[in-house]
Every structure is written in structure tokens, then in C-alpha cells.
Amino acid sequence: MASASLLKISPVLDKTEFVKGQSLRLPSVSVRCHPASPSALTVRASSYADELVKTAKTIASPGRGILAMDESNATCGKRLASIGMENTEANRQAFRTLLVSVPGLGEYISGAILFEETLYQSTVEGKKMVDVLVEQNIVPGIKVDKGLVPLAGSNNESWCQGLDGLASRSAAYYQQGARFAKWRTVVSIPNGPSALAVKEAAWGLARYAAISQDNGLVPIVEPEILLDGEHNIDRTFEVAKQVWAEVFFYLAQNNVMFEGILLKPSMVTPGAECKEKATPQQVADYTLSLLRQRIPPAVPGIMFLSGGQSEVEATLNLNAMNQSPNPWHVSFSYARALQNTCLKTWSGRPENVKAAQDTLLVRAKANSLAQLGKYTGEGESDEAKKGMFVKGYVY
């Protein structure tokens, strides 16, 4: 953590600074502090330190958030199946092309998380997806974890794999144009969570974050507390405090620079099967209380996941959290809560592309307004109000 306070303030990243293959390495930084005790403490900062800060501040810019379009090919297949389409590379390419090429999207979206296939993919018109994003002043990001597997010795819990080979993969992703990364692990309240599962989640996130920063990628730190369960909002709050305390302990242990990370937490809500529903104001009160108790103000952005909330619910809750100033940029990193109505409007038909893109732009603008605390909820469709929680959801 000590390295965080030694960085100078950096301006927002210009879009020309994250084009494919451009090397922006800065000289190595090594800062030696001299405490009163005889032993000296050495604090290491990544050779990409200034660039990491610029990238994080660009993504956490006013009125903008992240489009999460990093679904694995299998998950993307489930989305396509819901509109009667086959899970082929051509169909995945068509939908991803629709998403990245929405005119004016960069006004509301600052970053887009991509799956590996998409990072190396071209649009149906033959233009690199990464280049299309950069032209809209949207920072390309990349999902780097390898998914969840059973955690031996736990209460039917999971851990996230993908640390093996992460450094070399991250370096390759940087050369391809990615400037931030995402690693998703999960914590289940109905299954405990066990101390083992919480520690494993926190340690894995910290190692990933350190490796990402060492290779020029801003890490999104995402320990998702699943909505599954009948627990009330107070139980979610207690578990979230425990998880975030552990996460930041290990981030510090691994010399992760807080100014060069982004967080992607769950909002503090009751379990999806809880009979006591929470209002947007209650969600905001609990969530902001959690952030104040656990998240250092050095962290530039809190980019919330929607986690199965309806499109409107996720936007209302975000808006409630932005009714007063916060030490961090409090925004969104939504997948289904941005794409759901768009996907159904498209339905795989070329003649529906513009209507679907207009729908995505409406959702992006709504969440932009929510980030600024100005969303009213007027004129929302019935489809946007439908919940999207799936019990035991696999990403």
C-alpha cells in the first residue's frame, strides 16, 4: 500500500495510448522508505505505474461505466439459444459486432471486457474489434481467469483457476491492445462461506492483481457474493465485510498499487429467495456503509456487477448510491443488465440490428445518468423490469 501514496497525479488516458501493440513502458520504479526502526522497507511499484493510474482514471470517468461482454463461448451459446440461434463463431461474431459498433456508445461506456476470442476477433465487416472500441474512446479489457472449479476441503464451494501462465498471457493481451483485466471468483453464503473459501478467493485475486499490474493491465478485482439463498440483507453485509477485509489484506501483502486497480463488487442485497425485499435506498445505505468501512479512497473506481438483477433494478440501485458525493467513482460493469433487452430485440435478424443498438444505447445512457445520480426510471419497458436471477448461475 505504501507505493500508492508515492504516485503523482496522472491525467486521463488519451485513446491513442492504448492502441494495439504500442509499448508504453516507463522506467522501473524502486522506492526505498526509511522508517525509524533499523530495518528498511522496500516498496516496489510496477514499471507501468503511471500508465495504470491513467487507464484506471479513464475507465472511472464521470458518467461512464463498463460493458461486460466477456461471456465464455459456452455462456454466449446459452444467450444465443434463448433467441433460437446456434452457438457458432459466426453468430457470436455477429452479436459482438452489434455491441461494439453502436454509434455514440463511448459517450456512456468507458471500457469493454472481452473474452479471448473477441480480443483477437474482427467484426463482420473485417475490422478488429479492439480498433472499433478504441475509435469510440472505449478501453479494451480482457477476462483472464479460467473459470471456477470445486474447492477440495470446503463445503461444496469453488475456487478460481488461471494463475498458471497468467504473466505470459497478460503480456500477449497487452500487445493485442488490452489495457485492463478481469478475474471473477465467487463466494456462496448458503454454503458458509467457509474461511478456506474466503481466503482462497482473496489470495487468488491478489496474485492475479499483482501479475496484471506487472504486465501493464489494470486489474478488476471481483469477488462476487452470489445472490443465491434466502438470507437477509444484514447477513450479506456481514459476509461482504469479511470478504473485503481479506481481499485488501492480501492485496497489500502482494504490493498491489491501489490507484491502479478497479473493484467489481456485488451490491449488498438480500438473497434472491429472501422474502424481505430491499428498496434501492436500503441497498444504497448498506452498500455505501460497506465501502466506507472496507475500501481505501485511493481506489479510483467501484464498478458494480448486476448479478441477476433486472436492468431497471440495477440502474435504480446505482442511482441511489450516487445521490451524494463518494470518495470513489461509483459506477457499473454490467453484462446482462445492459445486453438482455438488446439481445431479444435483435433476435439474430439483420433488419433488427439498428433497433437493438438503439436499445443498448438507451440502457447505457440510463446507467450513465445513474452514475451521475440523475436517473428517474421514466419510460422503461416491461422487459427491462424483468429479473434475470438464475439459481446456480455458471458464467
Disulfide bonds with the S-S distance in Angstrom:
none
